[in-house]
Amino acid sequence: MNTKPLILVTGATGNTGSGLVPTLLAAGARVRDWPRLHARAKLAEAIALSSIASNPEAKWCSNEAVELAHVAGGPLLELRALDLNVKLTGDAGSRRALRDLREALTR
């Protein structure tokens, strides 16, 4: 197990971060980059989810997407559908299925 602290660098692809990450890595640090684009995408997803979460039809569509992805979409589409379903519905069964699928994909 690595005992060095993990350093999170936000804006890793920006002017400062793009120089900082290689310097930290060269010094032996463990680095996790968090580019601005990824952060913006997460924010946009959160805003979209909050705006549709109150719509019962969105939750029904999310459940339907999980079923279709499981049957015909392949594991990555199923992973994304389950993730969205958990965020929209908080369903415990979907949460377990998401955890199990993530574990299976990382083996």
Helices and strands as residue ranges (DSSP letters): E 6-10, H 17-26, E 30-34, H 36-52, H 56-68, I 69-73, H 75-89, H 92-105
